[in-house]
Amino acid sequence: MFETTLTPQKIEKFTAAGYWRDRTIIDFLDEAAAATPDKVAFIDSRTQVTFGELKAQVDRCALGMRELGVGPGDVVSFQLPNWIEWIVVHYAASRIGAISNPLIPIYREREVGFMVGLARSKVIVVPQSFRGFDYPAMVERMRGDWPALEHVLVVGEPGDTSSWEEFMATPWEERRDAGELDGLRPDPNDVTLLIFTSGTTGEPKGVMHTHNTVVAANDPLPARLGITPDTVFHMASTLAHLTGFLYGARLSVQNGATCVLQDVWDAATFVDLVEKHSISYTSAATPFLHDLLAVPGLAERDLASLTRFCCMGAPIPRVLVREAKAKLPGVAVLGGWGQTEEGLVTLGIPGDPEEKVIDTDGYPFPGMEIRVVDLAGATVPPGTEGALQVRGPFVFVGYAERLDMTRSLFRPDPEGDWFDTGDLAHVDEDGYLRISGRTKDVIIRGGENIPVSYVENVLYEHPDVEAVAVVGVPDPRLQERACACLVLKSGAEPLTFAGLQEFLATKGVAKQYWPERLVLLDDFPKTPSGKIQKFALRSEVASA
């Protein structure tokens, strides 16, 4: 069992305030299965399942896990695409008090080996193949390094002793008393999720969440976004990322609604899914919005059902917001900010004026507090940049096996400790947040801070630019100089450095903010959620 930072005082505080309702995701599934057993719960690229069918599959899987020796506090790892099997494994682990450890499908030996080893997983579930990769072979190569691993289940390998299909076809309820599941209902303050950060800097960290923290993270969304049981959700970001986990695997069930899962992102396919299933809500990284707006013949497609597109993880360039308003006038594009450590903390409000959508990352959810502080830890006035700190009922309960690191990132306060997010930001007079950079990703040129997000936003307005990242490169005299890394649109003429400078001059950008180097790339290194991995990009540029 992992040690956490959770205290009786914190439990009492958030329970008394009503943010922690002592509910698990299984409580919501059981209620939906009882109320609407024939309603479709999930649709993936291969099949669909109703709430009644999902509950039956989850219970059978839970009993099967018990037969394999999985109990409360054990870790179940699963590296599956956005398939219904992913949902079944997670919910089954939740039912018996085991800890879910979802792994992003594109991870390979280096990442998976570290994560499963640190988690001491007892079971791992993988696909036989996805996008041409042999997952069982990878697991076999590393299995000797995982002494705690006892069982491997493979989805899509019928007939084999490790087959998921054979496992799920076994009538475990004839071998075990189904009533034992009721006795295994976990304490909602137990850890239910061990999810690793995307690894944008250094060693991946295993973020731990309880049932209460992840249920609380979804509770305010219906009021903010108008979600009802008739909402049809969509998720193309991997379910093993916190965005996919919260808003793909769980938000629909917490609201008795349907969710459409997309295992490989393709904007044209998404448009087809919207028309077919009347999708009304999706959450994704900003590049997904860009791809959607570029789909040919968008004006001729029936997207009337789509009303919410929530962009997380990166600022929304103003040109995209205006293009979305022109091409999809019925869609509210909303920006938000959060991290694996605390879920979504801020989100725009439908009806916000354009300047709020473009210039901020949204407004905090009830119960979540944000503040910006200076180097001395004092809160700064509105509009002043500083280090962003956060506290509230969504905040994680520690990094697995890294409790000293965890504690070093919290700042003591009588009303509840503040978590240092590592982001630079400011909060405006209305309480809206604006992320301006990372404390470890600041370009300081000869003592002058370069506003990275500001420069990137301007470069996004260039008609030939597809994607932008401004990074710092070492300089022997000034310590750092800014380098503009650009991906140009298909068919565009190569952009010269002189052309870049001319464009910035026409935009009125202060010359001291101009990048001093230009690199054109075919694509950027990215995390599975679509964020640009600036540490990898910096390394690539510095070594060029």
Secondary structure as UniProt FT lines:
FT   HELIX           8..16
FT   TURN            17..18
FT   HELIX           25..35
FT   TURN            37..38
FT   STRAND          40..43
FT   STRAND          48..50
FT   HELIX           51..67
FT   TURN            68..69
FT   TURN            72..73
FT   STRAND          75..78
FT   HELIX           84..95
FT   TURN            96..97
FT   STRAND          99..102
FT   TURN            105..106
FT   HELIX           109..119
FT   STRAND          123..127
FT   STRAND          129..130
FT   TURN            131..132
FT   STRAND          133..134
FT   HELIX           135..142
FT   HELIX           143..145
FT   TURN            147..148
FT   STRAND          151..155
FT   TURN            158..159
FT   TURN            161..162
FT   HELIX           164..169
FT   HELIX           172..175
FT   TURN            178..179
FT   HELIX           180..183
FT   TURN            188..189
FT   STRAND          191..196
FT   STRAND          206..210
FT   HELIX           211..218
FT   TURN            219..220
FT   HELIX           221..225
FT   TURN            229..230
FT   STRAND          232..235
FT   TURN            239..240
FT   HELIX           242..244
FT   HELIX           245..250
FT   HELIX           251..254
FT   TURN            255..256
FT   STRAND          258..261
FT   HELIX           267..277
FT   STRAND          281..284
FT   HELIX           286..293
FT   TURN            296..297
FT   HELIX           298..300
FT   TURN            304..305
FT   STRAND          308..312
FT   HELIX           318..327
FT   TURN            329..330
FT   STRAND          332..339
FT   TURN            340..342
FT   STRAND          343..347
FT   TURN            350..351
FT   HELIX           354..359
FT   STRAND          363..364
FT   TURN            366..367
FT   STRAND          369..373
FT   TURN            375..376
FT   TURN            382..383
FT   STRAND          386..391
FT   TURN            393..394
FT   TURN            400..401
FT   HELIX           403..408
FT   STRAND          410..411
FT   TURN            414..415
FT   STRAND          418..427
FT   TURN            429..430
FT   STRAND          433..438
FT   TURN            439..440
FT   STRAND          443..445
FT   TURN            446..447
FT   STRAND          448..450
FT   HELIX           452..459
FT   TURN            460..461
FT   TURN            463..464
FT   STRAND          465..475
FT   TURN            476..478
FT   STRAND          479..488
FT   TURN            490..491
FT   HELIX           497..506
FT   TURN            507..508
FT   HELIX           511..513
FT   STRAND          517..520
FT   TURN            528..529
FT   HELIX           534..543
//
